[in-house]
Structures are given as structure tokens and as C-alpha cells.
């Protein structure tokens, strides 16, 4: 509890980790606020059903609060969403001249603050993918402020967890995205860094994952613990193995 986990992918798609954490926390009975900026609800629901979890049922029971970013942005941009007093508009910064993510933070805090009679375990904030906020016009400082306030509210005050996915490419000219990624790396308790193979595509090895446990954050003299595995994504699960020890090779 109280941990910040960063999911980082380079030259590949690390969204399978988002699906894992979403189904993992729902099965564990945690209250989950999912800020989904990359895909529709039906997409996440189809994958979750393969993993044995129903997002529709979780929403109806109040365990899952789902923000469908794609739909909200379209409604705001094209004015299809009628403004109703008292109704939250988490992504209203899209239509503002000076973008501020305060409304999004208020939405997260309200969603995860326990109500009377709630029996859910520790709250969880899940974001897929943080870089979309930059594409929608938010400044890097605003995005980092948003994460900072979420960490204070969710991790420190509510004793919950935060899991965030970011895309990165060290050769990219997108300086704002790389600034956000590098800043988050310095503050994360755990980094799961998924990378595509340097040698290119392989049907038996889909990439490698670097697991970095930030022991140095605890102000000890110890080095961060780094483990590297290769993986293969299957229909309902993912197989991990040491580098060079794929079943196809052996």
C-alpha cells in the first residue's frame, strides 16, 4: 500500500500490463478509479472477460469508476455534452484557454474517497496512458502536478496505490513526453519497463521486461534491484523466462 508503479514501454505495446493490474486489483476487492484515455470501455471489458473479470458488473457494484477519455473529449470538443450543474467534467481543460488538471484530480479524489458503507479494500488509481494528456494540450508541469497531488491523496492519505502507463522513446523529438517520463522514473517505487527486441520481431519472444525496484528511494546505501526477463503474450496470459531461454530456442 502507498506505492507508485510506473509502466513504461519503448518500441512495443505495454498495455498487457494495464489489463493485468486492472483485473488483479478488481479480483482483490479494491476500489479502482480507471482513467482510460487510450481505448474505449468495450475494449477493456472484452480483454477483462478473457481474464475472468466483468468490468460492467464492477461498475454496477460501485467497485470500478471508469472515465472514458475518448468519449469525454469528443463530447467536449464538439459540444455534444450538455453542461449540467453538479455533474463532474474531469477533462474540461480541453476546452479551456489555460489548461488545468484540477477538475481531473477532483474527480479522482472524489471517486476514491470511501463512502459510508463501502466495504472495498484500499483504493487504486490506474491511468492509461498519461502521455495523452500532453497531446490534449496539458503542459508537462500540469501533468506532473496532477500526479503529485494524486500521490498525496491516494498513496499518503488513503493508503492506496497508483499505476500509470507512459510511452517513451529515447530517440524521440517529443521533449515534453520524455521530460514527464524521466521525472516519473525518479519518483516511482517500482518501474516495469517493457522494451521491444533490438533484433526486431520474433513470433516466440515478444519483448523483454525490466523490473526495477527503487530501493534507493528508502534513503539507504543500496542500489536499485534490477531483473530482466523476456516474455511471450498468449491469449489469456503471459509467459516470462530468462533471456535466451525461450522454449523455441531450447
Secondary structure by P-SEA (a helix, b strand, c coil): cbbbbbbbbcccccaaaaaaaaaaaaaaccbbbbbcccccaaaaaaaaaaacccaaaaaaaccccccaaaaaaaaaaaccccccccccccccccccccccaaaaaaaaaaaacccccccccbbbbbbccccccccccccaaaaaaaaaaaaaaccccccbbbbbbbbbbccccaaaaaaaaaaaaacccccbbbbcccccccccccbbbbbbcccccccccccbbbbbbbbbbccccccccccccccccc
